[in-house]
Amino acid sequence: MNKLELVEQVASETETSKAAAAAAVDAVLDAITNALKKGDEVRLVGFGTFSVKQRAEGKGRNPATGEEITIPASTNARFKPGATLKNALNATK
């Protein structure tokens, strides 16, 4: 599912226009992004938790030349699914 399909699904479920659903989806994604930028966790009970993880600088090799390179430190988003989501995914069909 891509963003357009998500917007269509939200519009259908909430019986609103696609424009209103797109605004709602964008607002949710922006809120999650802004919270993660501040280093906060976003907990959606039953769905899961979005968090930020710091990755330290590391060493690697260029596969083409074999030259050792430095991989810079980075900040990454993580998602840990909640129990309700796990159960829904693992339910017998």
Secondary structure, DSSP 8 states (H G I E B T S, - for coil): --HHHHHHHHHHHHT--HHHHHHHHHHHHHHHHHHHHTT--EEETTTEEEEEEEE--EEEE-TTT--EEEE--EEEEEEEE-HHHHHHHHS--
